[in-house]
């Protein structure tokens, strides 16, 4: 098949490109090369010369029309992700661009055989918890007053007892920040318009994806790149809250394999899938893993009591549904950190951009 990848010059997009090329597919990329992710709007050197490359914005109708010519399938991975309060940009880039994609497919009667869109684990908000009596509970976001008092854990609103986090499946969605809401909107556009117009479509709810090529110039989020910057600069990694947040960190190669699977398997059509690691790590554990990979195990995390407003306490995804199609996670944080450190060492302008990003988020109220 000839496959269009929007955001194909980016992190997940480029690894998906690699795997599709290895499997014999032809690839075209549509990417805006937007800073700060890309320096000076330059195409990365890991994009093969024989891959069709179109510079363009997914909010631009003419860019879509040109990029969709002669393609059989689309990975819509171009996205805006940050903790900054520029709310409208999330919806323009993530949701409106998806509506525009389907509008053009329907309007021009394009013979698209599959559309796969990048959703996110963030759509679950706090995800699934278990009460003291064993019953499931899906809490809302933590109140601002609770966070200001440095009370991090979720409490049962009826009993005041701590709630136990559990693996979250695809059944319940409760987004509570602008990025998450925009991603769930994108997913719903794809699945519902896809079904209505007979365009097989799939939503991929990625957990925290880790590995090489994750841009270090965009340091507003992403534990991998932020901890790598800090430890390679000889600084102790800075952790929000108390560092005991539970996360599942999924290796980018496993994400690319999941993308290729749903492209080629009709059983995935018109569904959303979690793409996660299948196990949990605390943020502290991850910071120590990065310090070890950087050869600086003595750099213990520093915990100043800051927090990102709108962040979740614990979130980790059940992947049974994707595993039923034959997918299995193979990577782990150790591999992700080792490969990221090796890749960072090959980048001439790699540096520590984390402190400036943190100060900017404080100024805007995203970090408190």
MIMAR-475068 format. One line per 10 residues: number of its first residue (from 1); for each residue x, y, z of C-alpha. Coordinates in pm, 1 decimal, always signed. Each point is the difference from the previous one (the first is absolute). Last residue first. Layout:
% residues N
NUM = X:Y:Z; ... .
This chain:
% residues 368
368 = +266.1:+2548.1:+4053.7; +80.4:-108.5:-355.1; -257.2:+88.5:-267.9; -43.7:+343.6:+155.5; +131.9:+190.9:-303.5; +311.1:+126.3:+179.0; +55.3:-344.1:+149.9; -18.8:-155.3:-346.7; +264.2:+245.2:-124.3; +225.9:-83.1:+295.7 .
358 = -32.5:-370.3:-75.7; +81.2:+51.0:-367.2; +309.8:+203.0:+85.1; +113.6:-269.6:+244.0; -54.5:-284.3:-247.3; +199.6:+125.9:-298.9; +312.8:-192.8:+91.5; +195.0:-58.4:-317.7; +16.2:-201.6:-320.4; +117.7:+223.9:-283.6 .
348 = +239.3:-243.2:-169.3; -232.6:-297.0:+28.2; +185.7:-333.9:-1.7; +18.7:-16.4:+379.3; -375.4:+39.5:+17.5; -38.9:-320.3:-202.8; +213.1:-203.3:+241.3; -180.5:+147.1:+301.4; -335.8:-75.5:-162.4; +99.8:-358.6:-75.1 .
338 = +110.7:-65.4:+356.6; -308.5:+169.4:+146.2; -247.0:-190.5:-217.1; +175.4:-331.5:+66.8; -5.3:+50.6:+376.5; -357.1:+127.4:-17.9; -125.0:-330.1:-149.5; -55.7:-151.3:-344.4; -185.5:-308.6:-126.1; -368.9:+90.6:+28.8 .
328 = -215.0:-270.3:-160.9; -239.4:+16.3:-295.3; -194.4:-303.7:-125.7; -344.6:+149.5:-61.7; -113.3:-105.3:+349.3; +301.4:+195.5:+129.1; -167.8:+318.2:-118.2; -308.3:-66.9:+214.5; +199.8:-123.0:+296.9; +203.0:+322.8:+16.5 .
318 = -102.7:+134.4:+341.7; +130.3:+352.2:+43.4; +177.9:+182.8:+277.9; -91.2:+329.4:+164.3; +79.3:+138.1:+344.9; -16.2:+358.4:+127.6; -117.8:+176.4:-315.1; +126.2:+342.9:-102.0; -231.1:+300.9:-24.0; +235.3:+239.3:+182.4 .
308 = +353.8:-130.9:-19.6; +144.2:-37.4:+348.3; +278.8:+145.3:+212.0; +103.4:-147.5:+334.4; +373.8:+42.0:-57.6; +77.8:-370.0:-57.8; +362.1:-52.9:-106.8; +79.8:-333.1:-162.4; +326.2:-178.2:+91.7; +295.6:+69.1:-226.8 .
298 = +240.5:-267.0:+131.7; -99.1:-232.3:-284.6; +177.4:+228.2:-251.5; +95.6:-226.7:-291.8; -276.4:+144.2:-217.0; -183.7:-332.8:+1.5; +23.3:-2.7:+381.4; -144.5:+351.3:+24.1; -278.7:-99.3:-239.1; -94.8:-302.2:+210.1 .
288 = +6.8:+217.2:+313.3; -247.0:+242.2:-158.3; -222.6:-292.4:-103.8; -6.1:-140.1:+351.0; -91.1:+341.9:+138.6; -281.0:+32.0:-254.0; -139.6:-325.7:+133.5; -5.3:-293.8:-239.0; -293.0:-206.7:-121.6; -66.0:-304.9:-216.0 .
278 = -179.8:-85.2:-326.2; +214.0:+239.0:-205.8; -279.6:+187.2:-170.9; -190.6:+34.3:-326.4; -368.7:+21.4:+89.3; -226.3:-60.6:-296.2; -293.8:+185.4:-154.7; -230.6:-173.0:-248.0; -154.2:+62.2:-340.4; +220.9:-257.9:-174.0 .
268 = +238.6:-210.0:+210.7; -121.3:-334.3:-134.1; +100.1:+122.5:-346.9; +367.6:-65.0:+80.1; +265.8:+166.9:-220.1; -9.5:+355.8:+131.7; -79.1:-127.9:+349.5; +323.4:-201.0:+5.4; +220.6:+272.2:-146.2; -106.5:+242.7:+273.0 .
258 = +55.6:-259.4:+273.1; +349.2:-69.7:-134.1; +77.6:+374.1:-1.5; -116.0:+20.1:+362.4; +221.8:-293.9:+95.3; +297.1:+173.9:-161.7; -85.4:+314.0:+198.5; +38.8:-181.9:+332.4; -292.2:+41.5:+240.6; +32.1:+171.6:+336.7 .
248 = -281.5:-90.2:+236.3; -46.0:+249.3:+281.1; -43.4:-1.8:+376.8; +51.3:+326.4:+188.6; +237.0:-49.6:+293.1; +217.9:+294.2:-99.5; -124.3:+217.8:+285.1; -173.9:+273.8:-203.1; +222.4:+88.6:-298.1; +347.8:-140.6:-46.6 .
238 = +322.2:+185.8:-78.5; +287.2:-215.5:-125.8; +330.2:+74.0:+178.5; +233.0:+197.3:-224.0; +318.2:-123.1:-167.2; -100.0:+142.4:-338.6; -58.5:-355.6:-124.5; -226.2:-48.6:+301.8; -213.1:+306.8:-69.7; -41.8:-40.9:-373.2 .
228 = -75.6:-372.2:+32.8; -255.4:+65.4:+275.9; -181.5:+249.5:-223.1; +17.5:-218.2:-312.6; -139.5:-310.5:+165.9; -246.5:+171.9:+233.3; -188.6:+161.3:-287.4; -155.1:+343.3:+44.8; +89.4:+366.2:-45.3; +344.7:-84.0:-136.3 .
218 = -58.4:+46.6:-373.6; +357.4:+30.5:-126.6; +86.1:-352.3:+113.3; -204.9:-156.3:-280.1; -76.9:-367.9:+48.4; +225.8:-156.7:-262.9; +99.2:-300.0:+216.0; -241.9:-179.2:+236.7; -304.3:+46.9:+220.0; -377.3:+12.3:-48.2 .
208 = -211.6:+85.3:+303.2; -321.9:-194.2:-69.9; -139.1:+8.7:-352.1; -373.5:-15.4:-61.1; -11.3:-108.2:-363.9; -326.1:+77.0:-180.4; -90.0:-206.9:-307.7; -190.1:+75.9:-320.4; -146.9:-198.4:-288.4; -163.1:+261.5:-227.4 .
198 = -357.4:-112.9:-63.3; -157.6:+345.0:+16.8; -185.3:-30.6:+330.6; +260.3:-228.0:+154.6; +285.8:+234.8:-78.7; -200.5:+301.2:+107.3; -53.7:-166.4:+336.3; +345.4:-146.1:+54.2; +198.2:+295.0:-132.5; -201.5:+281.4:+156.6 .
188 = -10.6:-188.7:+329.2; +377.6:-40.2:+3.3; +60.2:+366.9:-70.6; -242.2:+99.8:+276.1; +179.1:-235.2:+238.6; +328.1:+164.0:-94.6; -135.4:+352.7:+42.5; -138.5:-84.7:+343.9; +332.1:-151.6:+106.1; +200.6:+301.6:-116.6 .
178 = -239.0:+245.6:+163.6; +0.9:-172.4:+337.5; -258.1:-219.0:+171.4; -69.8:-299.3:-221.2; -242.0:-254.6:+152.0; -23.9:-311.6:-220.0; -123.4:-341.1:+118.2; +3.6:-326.9:-195.8; +354.3:-10.0:-140.6; +162.2:-172.6:+297.3 .
168 = +169.6:+164.0:+297.4; +239.0:-202.1:+217.3; -65.9:+76.9:+366.3; +68.9:+281.6:+246.2; -92.7:-61.3:+367.0; -213.2:+272.7:+157.8; +96.8:+147.3:+334.9; -278.5:+18.4:+262.9; -201.1:+321.4:+35.4; -317.0:-206.8:+32.4 .
158 = -238.5:+155.0:-252.4; +236.2:+202.0:-220.0; +246.9:-291.3:-15.4; +340.4:+164.5:-5.2; +244.4:+43.9:-287.5; +358.9:+49.0:+115.6; +196.6:+323.8:-31.4; -81.7:+207.9:+304.1; +251.8:+278.7:-56.4; -235.4:+264.4:+142.2 .
148 = -4.8:+183.2:-334.6; -89.6:-333.7:-158.6; -303.6:-41.9:+224.4; -113.4:+357.4:-58.1; +25.2:-42.4:-375.8; -238.9:-293.6:+18.4; +123.1:-337.0:-129.6; -159.0:-102.2:-326.9; -301.1:-226.6:+1.4; -1.8:-345.5:+147.7 .
138 = -89.6:-326.4:-175.5; -83.0:-263.8:+261.4; +3.2:-378.2:-11.9; -129.4:-193.9:+303.3; +247.6:-185.5:+221.5; -140.9:+116.1:+334.5; +296.4:+237.0:+50.6; -76.6:+163.3:-333.1; +175.1:-89.1:-324.3; +126.8:+249.8:-256.9 .
128 = -35.9:+31.1:-376.3; +127.2:+292.1:-203.9; +105.6:+337.3:+140.0; -67.9:+171.6:-331.5; -86.6:-280.1:-238.0; +55.1:+202.1:-319.5; +363.8:+49.7:+106.5; +78.6:-351.5:-123.7; +16.8:+166.4:-338.2; -139.8:+9.0:-352.3 .
118 = +209.9:-22.6:-313.1; -223.1:-67.9:-298.5; +4.0:-299.4:-235.6; -187.5:+36.9:-329.1; -46.4:-302.2:-223.7; -98.5:-89.9:-359.4; -19.6:+351.3:-142.6; -167.4:-5.5:-342.0; -52.7:+378.9:-18.5; -357.3:+108.3:-68.4 .
108 = +110.6:+362.7:-39.1; -243.8:+144.2:+253.9; +14.8:-306.4:+224.8; +380.5:-13.4:+20.5; +20.5:+380.7:+22.8; -245.4:+21.4:+289.5; +168.1:-292.6:+171.4; +336.3:+178.4:+6.8; -159.6:+332.1:+95.6; -165.9:-159.3:+302.5 .
98 = +339.8:-131.1:+101.6; +159.1:+343.4:-39.9; -275.0:+147.4:+216.8; +76.2:-244.6:+282.1; +375.3:-5.2:+62.2; +139.6:+321.8:-146.4; -298.5:+230.6:+43.8; -110.9:-158.8:+325.6; +336.0:+15.4:+174.2; +62.3:+349.4:-138.5 .
88 = -318.5:+128.6:+163.8; +122.9:-76.6:+350.2; +323.0:+199.1:+6.6; +41.4:-80.4:+371.3; +340.4:-172.1:-28.1; +35.1:-358.9:+120.6; +99.6:-118.8:-345.6; -107.8:-223.0:-285.4; -93.2:+111.8:-352.4; -43.8:-281.1:-247.3 .
78 = +101.1:-149.8:-333.2; -62.0:-375.3:+25.9; -270.2:-44.4:-265.0; +108.5:-331.8:-146.5; -172.4:-15.5:-336.4; -67.8:-281.1:-246.2; -22.2:-62.6:-374.9; +171.9:+311.0:-133.5; -30.5:+131.6:-356.5; -45.9:+367.3:+83.4 .
68 = -52.2:+41.3:+375.7; +298.5:+232.6:+50.9; -116.1:+253.1:-261.2; -350.7:+25.5:+139.5; +127.0:+9.3:+358.2; +239.0:+288.0:-68.7; -275.5:+188.9:-182.8; -230.9:-33.9:+297.9; +251.8:+148.5:+245.4; -46.0:-96.4:+366.8 .
58 = +223.2:-301.6:-61.3; +287.2:+240.6:-71.8; +240.1:-60.3:-285.8; +346.5:-109.2:-104.6; -35.9:-299.5:-229.0; +250.7:-282.6:+3.3; -3.5:-301.3:-230.9; +240.9:-257.6:+141.5; +298.7:-61.0:-229.7; +239.7:+215.0:+202.5 .
48 = -61.3:-202.7:+313.8; -119.6:+202.2:+303.5; +256.2:-50.6:+279.7; +173.9:+326.1:-94.1; -284.6:+206.5:+137.7; -169.5:+246.7:-238.8; +90.3:+354.1:+104.4; -258.6:+246.7:+127.0; +279.7:+199.8:+169.2; +19.1:-266.6:+271.9 .
38 = -295.6:-237.4:+25.2; -201.9:-50.5:+318.4; +29.7:+369.7:+88.3; -92.3:+66.7:-273.4; -235.6:-135.3:-266.3; +120.8:-239.8:-264.6; -349.5:+35.8:-155.0; -11.4:-369.5:-85.2; -167.3:-203.9:-273.9; +190.8:-319.3:-72.1 .
28 = -46.5:-246.4:-286.6; +79.6:-367.4:+48.8; +7.3:-306.1:-226.6; -64.0:-328.6:+177.9; +240.1:-292.5:-17.6; +6.1:-112.0:+361.2; +332.1:+173.0:+67.8; -149.4:+322.5:-134.4; -293.1:-35.5:+240.3; +238.5:-59.2:+290.0 .
18 = +214.3:+304.1:-68.2; -302.6:+223.8:-58.1; -149.7:-103.9:+334.2; +327.6:+98.2:+163.6; -16.2:+335.2:-179.3; -359.2:+66.5:+101.5; +50.0:-84.8:+366.3; +272.4:+263.8:+42.5; -58.2:+257.6:-268.6; +78.9:+19.8:-369.7 .
8 = -314.7:-197.8:-78.0; -225.3:+255.6:+163.6; -261.4:-100.6:-252.9; +78.9:-343.6:-136.8; -142.6:-80.4:-344.3; +14.2:-364.8:-101.6; +31.9:-153.3:-345.9; -94.3:-363.6:+36.0 .
